[in-house]
């Protein structure tokens, strides 16, 4: 699924999905619960092979001002409390060899890299006691997809 399939508009804490248009793929997913992921990079990699998933992160001033590149673990406190949720949609390695998680945020496309942030992929994978960049391994949830539901034509 792509962002274009769900036209989300954030407005002063009261956002909505535009249901007046049909998703490009002509279906939506019916979810059947969720599971809490283990606090390891390996668990996150395995989950991403199935579906995007939600992570809780700590947002500070540096995070709010993010505009590009890999957001490094050193940009957050060493043991942060989480205060925001974003969605992990991919992973990669930048030109400097820094591994990252590609995450979608809900703050509109003029924030970050078109509404996305690249969080440095450290902690968790090496040591389950390390919370990862901005606490990303402390609370993570993957939805269980039950079935695809065809979307009827919009009247």
Kinemage of the C-alpha trace (Angstrom):
@kinemage 1
@onewidth
@group {chain A} dominant
@subgroup {mainchain}
@vectorlist {calphas} color= white
{ca unk a 1} P 0.000 0.000 0.000
{ca unk a 2} L 1.115 3.508 -0.697
{ca unk a 3} L 0.501 6.820 1.056
{ca unk a 4} L -1.485 7.912 -2.003
{ca unk a 5} L -3.984 5.148 -1.239
{ca unk a 6} L -4.962 6.827 2.028
{ca unk a 7} L -5.029 10.570 1.693
{ca unk a 8} L -4.414 11.580 5.307
{ca unk a 9} L -4.601 15.237 6.252
{ca unk a 10} L -3.297 16.327 9.651
{ca unk a 11} L -5.132 19.352 11.028
{ca unk a 12} L -4.553 20.650 14.558
{ca unk a 13} L -4.646 17.169 16.072
{ca unk a 14} L -7.821 16.174 14.234
{ca unk a 15} L -6.839 14.359 11.028
{ca unk a 16} L -8.910 12.215 8.703
{ca unk a 17} L -8.616 9.825 5.784
{ca unk a 18} L -10.315 11.005 2.597
{ca unk a 19} L -12.891 8.304 1.834
{ca unk a 20} L -14.255 10.143 -1.194
{ca unk a 21} L -11.685 8.506 -3.467
{ca unk a 22} L -11.037 4.848 -4.141
{ca unk a 23} L -7.596 3.423 -3.243
{ca unk a 24} L -5.394 2.815 -6.291
{ca unk a 25} L -5.062 -0.870 -5.385
{ca unk a 26} L -8.869 -1.299 -5.031
{ca unk a 27} L -8.757 -2.961 -1.606
{ca unk a 28} L -8.227 -2.272 2.063
{ca unk a 29} L -7.007 -4.641 4.746
{ca unk a 30} L -9.102 -6.052 7.563
{ca unk a 31} L -6.999 -6.311 10.698
{ca unk a 32} L -7.391 -8.990 13.314
{ca unk a 33} L -5.440 -7.714 16.288
{ca unk a 34} L -1.771 -7.052 16.763
{ca unk a 35} L 1.341 -8.380 18.419
{ca unk a 36} L 4.009 -6.658 20.470
{ca unk a 37} L 7.436 -7.086 18.889
{ca unk a 38} L 10.480 -8.209 20.830
{ca unk a 39} L 12.942 -5.401 21.609
{ca unk a 40} L 15.498 -6.506 19.030
{ca unk a 41} L 16.537 -5.386 15.595
{ca unk a 42} L 16.063 -8.956 14.363
{ca unk a 43} L 12.398 -8.954 15.437
{ca unk a 44} L 11.874 -5.646 13.647
{ca unk a 45} L 13.520 -6.934 10.440
{ca unk a 46} L 11.337 -10.039 10.503
{ca unk a 47} L 8.167 -7.988 11.056
{ca unk a 48} L 9.013 -5.632 8.203
{ca unk a 49} L 9.131 -8.651 5.900
{ca unk a 50} L 5.415 -9.137 6.656
{ca unk a 51} L 3.913 -5.646 7.023
{ca unk a 52} L 4.760 -2.092 8.118
{ca unk a 53} L 4.527 -1.696 11.886
{ca unk a 54} L 4.187 1.003 14.535
{ca unk a 55} L 6.971 2.078 16.885
{ca unk a 56} L 6.916 4.425 19.836
{ca unk a 57} L 9.696 7.023 19.821
{ca unk a 58} L 10.872 9.988 21.846
{ca unk a 59} L 10.399 13.275 20.005
{ca unk a 60} L 12.640 16.147 21.021
{ca unk a 61} L 13.404 19.481 19.378
{ca unk a 62} L 16.013 17.929 17.063
{ca unk a 63} L 13.479 15.351 15.880
{ca unk a 64} L 10.916 18.089 15.227
{ca unk a 65} L 13.452 19.991 13.091
{ca unk a 66} L 14.619 16.918 11.104
{ca unk a 67} L 14.820 17.590 7.369
{ca unk a 68} L 17.059 14.941 5.765
{ca unk a 69} L 19.725 12.290 6.198
{ca unk a 70} L 19.949 9.639 8.886
{ca unk a 71} L 18.753 10.803 12.308
{ca unk a 72} L 21.483 9.496 14.606
{ca unk a 73} L 20.992 7.798 17.966
{ca unk a 74} L 23.174 10.486 19.560
{ca unk a 75} L 20.446 13.042 18.730
{ca unk a 76} L 18.230 11.601 21.495
{ca unk a 77} L 18.848 10.995 25.211
{ca unk a 78} L 20.400 7.586 26.025
{ca unk a 79} L 17.305 6.196 27.788
{ca unk a 80} L 14.323 8.199 26.490
{ca unk a 81} L 10.680 7.928 27.439
{ca unk a 82} L 8.542 7.629 24.330
{ca unk a 83} L 5.914 10.235 23.434
{ca unk a 84} L 4.998 9.706 19.761
{ca unk a 85} L 4.181 6.896 17.301
{ca unk a 86} L 5.488 6.511 13.740
{ca unk a 87} L 5.321 3.658 11.220
{ca unk a 88} L 8.343 1.692 9.983
{ca unk a 89} L 7.885 1.140 6.247
{ca unk a 90} L 11.365 0.141 5.096
{ca unk a 91} L 15.067 0.009 5.800
{ca unk a 92} L 18.308 0.790 4.039
{ca unk a 93} L 21.905 1.911 4.258
{ca unk a 94} L 22.991 5.459 3.376
{ca unk a 95} L 26.037 6.422 1.265
{ca unk a 96} L 28.199 6.514 4.428
{ca unk a 97} L 27.260 2.934 5.347
{ca unk a 98} L 24.885 3.907 8.172
{ca unk a 99} L 21.946 1.480 8.442
{ca unk a 100} L 18.532 3.062 9.014
{ca unk a 101} L 14.829 2.376 9.403
{ca unk a 102} L 12.605 4.388 7.041
{ca unk a 103} L 9.618 5.667 9.010
{ca unk a 104} L 6.464 7.507 7.997
{ca unk a 105} L 5.338 10.329 10.257
{ca unk a 106} L 1.911 11.985 10.418
{ca unk a 107} L 3.176 15.564 10.361
{ca unk a 108} L 2.578 16.240 6.636
{ca unk a 109} L 4.841 15.977 3.622
{ca unk a 110} L 6.716 19.244 4.278
{ca unk a 111} L 8.340 17.718 7.386
{ca unk a 112} L 11.478 15.582 7.053
{ca unk a 113} L 12.037 13.856 3.722
{ca unk a 114} L 8.542 14.146 2.284
{ca unk a 115} L 6.947 13.132 5.602
{ca unk a 116} L 9.510 10.402 6.362
{ca unk a 117} L 12.497 10.078 8.688
{ca unk a 118} L 15.482 7.738 8.516
{ca unk a 119} L 16.243 6.536 12.058
{ca unk a 120} L 19.687 5.078 12.654
{ca unk a 121} L 19.313 1.300 13.103
{ca unk a 122} L 21.410 0.727 16.217
{ca unk a 123} L 20.729 -0.921 19.554
{ca unk a 124} L 18.318 -3.746 19.965
{ca unk a 125} L 20.086 -5.845 17.332
{ca unk a 126} L 23.328 -5.868 19.305
{ca unk a 127} L 21.848 -5.716 22.787
{ca unk a 128} L 18.185 -6.087 23.756
{ca unk a 129} L 18.748 -3.698 26.676
{ca unk a 130} L 19.642 -0.821 24.319
{ca unk a 131} L 16.440 1.068 23.397
{ca unk a 132} L 17.611 2.066 19.898
{ca unk a 133} L 17.389 5.492 18.317
{ca unk a 134} L 14.927 7.621 20.306
{ca unk a 135} L 13.706 4.525 22.161
{ca unk a 136} L 12.390 2.831 19.016
{ca unk a 137} L 12.822 -0.724 20.355
{ca unk a 138} L 10.957 -0.105 23.633
{ca unk a 139} L 7.404 -0.456 22.249
{ca unk a 140} L 6.635 -1.767 18.757
{ca unk a 141} L 3.441 -3.296 17.386
{ca unk a 142} L 2.684 -5.244 14.192
{ca unk a 143} L -0.890 -5.639 12.948
{ca unk a 144} L -2.276 -9.048 12.026
{ca unk a 145} L -3.803 -8.867 8.562
{ca unk a 146} L -6.878 -11.073 8.242
{ca unk a 147} L -8.019 -10.431 4.702
{ca unk a 148} L -8.156 -7.974 1.793
{ca unk a 149} L -11.531 -6.288 1.318
{ca unk a 150} L -12.459 -4.975 -2.149
{ca unk a 151} L -13.453 -1.321 -2.129
{ca unk a 152} L -16.690 -0.501 -3.959
{ca unk a 153} L -16.813 2.350 -6.431
{ca unk a 154} L -17.279 5.762 -4.832
{ca unk a 155} L -20.738 7.208 -5.589
